[in-house]
């Protein structure tokens, strides 16, 4: 039985990923900051809820301890929790605002990955999937044929570019774990006021693929639902 822990799994891409993986036979642990929403989603999907706030060291440590006590290991960690940050003229950016976005989108991944590494290393085929974005890709955001090229979101894009690079560094260093990044694409979620043309099911295609592919599929990759993403 594959045991999968997903952060930010109470709504949007995280919830849909949890639903699809439960259907595929995974034992899914719904990680979310809001206990009421998280517990409700877990019950509806046939999963288990564990509270986690990826911006809080104590919360992340407690979540890992909870999983260690109940499941003893995880096979797949999906770092999905994320926030969008301001869509503003860069002249209005502040260091405090940047810290808030990076604290979830990058530092939260680092906190969670570090805390859950001992649990992953109890798996025969451990996997980490980082939910990044084409918005952090130089190639995608400079392609006039892509909607991402018209969006100004300095902190979100910078945090996702950093996350993709972090993914490649984890992949190089963690030889015993398959580590990849997924670009969901422009998907209708709360993150963009449901303006994206893709459904959440389409948006989770790359995430689910990375979470379920064979052990020899490769590490250090960045893919969307159609294949590799240029960076």
N, C-alpha and C positions, 0 to 999 in steps of 0.2 A: 504493500500500500504506500503510495507516494504522499508524503505529508508536506503541505505547502502553507507558508505564512505570507500574508499579503498586508502591507500597510496601506492606510487610506482606503479600506475596503468597504466602507459603509455606503458609498454612492459612486456613481459614474463608472469610470473605467475599472476601478478596484472591485466594485460590486459585481460588475458583469464578468470580470475575470474569475472571481470567486464562483459565480453561478456556473460558468462554463467548465471550470475545473472540477467542481463537485459532480457535474454530469459525466465527466470523463473518468470518474472514480477516485479522484484525489480526496484525501482527508484535508479539508481546508480550515485554516485558522484565520478568522476575520480580525485583522488588527485595525483599530480605530480609536480616535481620541474621545469621541462622544460615547459614553457607555450605553445610553438609551438607544441611540441609532444603531450602534454596533451590535448590541444584543438582539435587537429586532431583526436586523438583516441576517445575522447568523442563524437565528431560529427559522426564518423563512427559507433559507437556502439549505438547511441541513448541515451547517458548519458549527464551529465553536468560536466564541468571541473572546478576545484578549485585549484589554485596554492598552493602548500605546500612544504616547505623544512623542513623536520623533524629535521634537525640539528640547526634550527634557531627559537628561542623562538617567535620573532615577527611574523614570517611567519606562525607558527602554530596557534598563537592567532588570526591572521587575517583570516586564513582559517576557524576556528571555528566560528568567527563572521560572515563570509560570509554565512556559512550554517545556522546559527541562523536566519539571515535576510531572506533567501530564503526558506528554508525547515522547519525551527523552531525546528526540532528534527532530530535525526537519531535513527534507530533501531539496526543497525549492524555497528560496527567499525572493519575493517580488517586492522591490522597493518602489512603490507606486505613489505614496503620499506626495503631494505637491501643491503649490500655490502659484498664482499668476503674477502678482505684483502689479505695479502701476504701468499703464500704457500712456506715457507722458513724454513731453520734450525732455531730453536728457539734462537740460539746464536746471530742471527741478529736482533731480535726484539727490538723495541724501545717503550718507553712510549708514544711518540707522535703518532706512528703508531697504538698503542692499543687504544688511545683516539679516533682516526679517525674512527676505526671500531665500537667501542662501542657507539660512538656518534650517529651513524645511527641505529645499530642493537638493542641497549638496551635503551640508553638515548632518542632516537627518539620516541620509543614506550612510554616511560614515559611522554615525552612532549605532545605527541598527545593524549594519554589516559586522562591525567589530563585536557587538554583543552576541550576535547569532552565529558567529564563526565556529565556536565549539560545538554547537548543535548541528551545523552543516557537516562538520568533519566526522560526525557519527554516521553519516549517510554513505552508502556505497557509490552513489553517483550524484554528488551535490551540485546544485545549480543556483546561480544568482541572476535575476533579471532586473535590470535598472530601467525604469520607465523614463526615457529621455524625451527628446522632441526634435523634429526637423527644424524647429525654430532655433536650435542651437547649432545648425549646420551652415557653414559659410556657403557651400555650394547651393543648398536649397534656398537660403534667404537672398541669394543673388541671382536666382533664376526667375526672370520676369514671367515665365509661364506658371509659376507657383504662387499661390495666394500668400504664402509666408513672406514673400519678398516685399509685400506692401504693408506689413505690420511693423509698428514701432513699439517694442516692449523690451527695453534695455536690460532689465534685471532678470526677467524670466529667460530670455535668450542666453544671456551670459551664464546663468546658473546651469542651464541645460547643456551648453557647450562644455562647461567644467565637468558636469556629470558624465558626459560621453568620454572625455579624456580620463576621468577617474576610472571608468569602466575598463578602458584599455590597460591602465596601469595595474588594476586588480587582476586582470586576466594574465598579465605577464608574471605577476608576483605569486598569485595563488594557483600553483601548478595543479593542485588536486581538486580545483573547483572550476566548473565552466561558468564564465561570467560574460554576459552580453547585454547590449542595450537595445531597447525597442522604441521606435517612433510610432506612436499611435496614429498620427495624421490628424487632420483637422476634423475633430469629432464633436458632436453636439453634447456638451457637458456643462456643468455649472461654471467651469473654468472660463468659458467663453460665452456665457449667457445662452447656451444651446444654439449658437449660430453656425456651428460646423455642419457640413453637408453629410458627413459620415454618421452612421448609427454607432452606438456604443459597442455593438457586436463587431462591426467592421473595425472599430478602433482598438479592439482587444485581440485582433487576429495575430499580430506580431508577438504580443505578450504571451498568448497561449501557445503559439508555435515554439517560442524559446523555452517555455516551461515544460514542454512535452516531447521535444525532439530527441532523437537517439544520442547516446553519450559521445559518439564520434562526430557530431555535427559541427564542432568547432567552438572556439572561444575568442573573445576580443572583437566581436562583430557588432555592427549597428545596422538593424534592419527595420523596414516597415512591412506592411501587409503584402507588398509587391516584391520585396527582395531587399538587397543591400542598399543602404543610403550613403551617398557620397558625403564626405564631411569636409 
